[in-house]
Amino acid sequence: MIKEVEMIKMRKDIDHLVKNYFFTYYSLAEICGLAQRTIREFMTMNRSLSAKNIHSVKKHLHIIKEQIKEAEAYQPQDQLQDQDWIRMNDSIKQ
């Protein structure tokens, strides 16, 4: 896909994560393995990203989106988060 079009989509994705899921530029930069300044300037100053950084941000945004979908579909009554802890706790009580 065209680099500029990809960056438009990434900006929208990052903006959505910041506004709706309380991510920060710092946390997103850390997740993507980039300097905070890179993400901040990409978002606030409309700077371009290098091809390497575009690939990294795109890859990690996809992972974040999948994890959010999984978290939103999560039903604690159906699938308890920490089965090992529950089993350990039950065995201690016995």
C-alpha positions in Angstrom: 0.0 0.0 0.0 1.1 3.6 -0.4 3.2 4.9 2.4 1.2 8.1 2.9 -2.1 6.2 3.0 -0.7 3.8 5.6 0.4 6.8 7.8 -3.1 8.3 7.6 -4.5 5.0 8.9 -1.9 4.7 11.6 -2.6 8.2 12.8 -6.3 7.5 13.1 -5.6 4.2 14.9 -3.2 5.9 17.4 -5.6 8.7 17.9 -8.4 6.2 18.6 -6.2 4.3 21.1 -5.3 7.5 22.9 -8.8 8.8 23.1 -10.7 5.6 23.8 -8.4 3.2 25.5 -6.1 5.6 27.5 -2.9 4.7 25.7 -0.2 7.4 25.7 2.3 8.3 23.1 5.0 7.0 25.5 3.3 3.6 26.0 2.7 3.2 22.2 6.3 4.2 21.5 7.6 1.6 24.1 5.3 -1.1 22.6 6.6 -0.4 19.1 10.2 -0.1 20.2 10.5 3.6 19.1 11.5 6.8 20.8 8.6 8.7 22.4 9.6 11.7 20.3 9.1 9.7 17.1 5.4 8.9 17.9 4.7 12.4 19.3 6.1 14.2 16.3 4.4 11.8 13.9 1.1 12.6 15.6 1.4 16.3 16.5 3.7 17.6 13.8 2.6 15.4 11.0 6.1 14.1 10.4 6.7 11.0 8.3 8.0 7.8 9.6 10.9 5.8 8.1 10.0 2.6 6.3 11.4 0.6 9.2 9.3 2.5 11.7 6.1 2.3 9.6 6.6 -1.5 9.5 7.1 -1.6 13.3 4.1 0.6 14.1 1.8 -1.2 11.7 2.8 -4.6 13.1 2.3 -3.5 16.7 -1.0 -1.7 16.1 -2.4 -4.9 14.6 -1.3 -6.8 17.7 -2.9 -4.2 20.0 -6.2 -4.3 18.0 -6.3 -8.1 18.2 -5.7 -7.9 22.0 -8.4 -5.3 22.4 -10.9 -7.4 20.5 -9.9 -10.4 22.7 -10.3 -8.3 25.9 -13.7 -6.9 24.9 -15.0 -10.5 24.1 -13.6 -11.8 27.4 -16.2 -13.2 29.8 -14.8 -13.9 33.2 -17.6 -16.3 34.2 -16.7 -18.4 31.1 -12.9 -18.3 31.2 -11.2 -17.3 34.3 -8.0 -15.3 33.7 -5.7 -17.2 36.0 -6.7 -20.9 36.3 -3.3 -21.9 37.8 -3.7 -19.4 40.6 -7.2 -20.8 41.3 -6.0 -24.4 41.3 -3.1 -23.4 43.6 -5.4 -21.5 45.9 -7.9 -24.5 46.1 -5.1 -26.9 46.9 -3.8 -24.7 49.7 -7.3 -24.6 51.2 -7.5 -28.4 51.3 
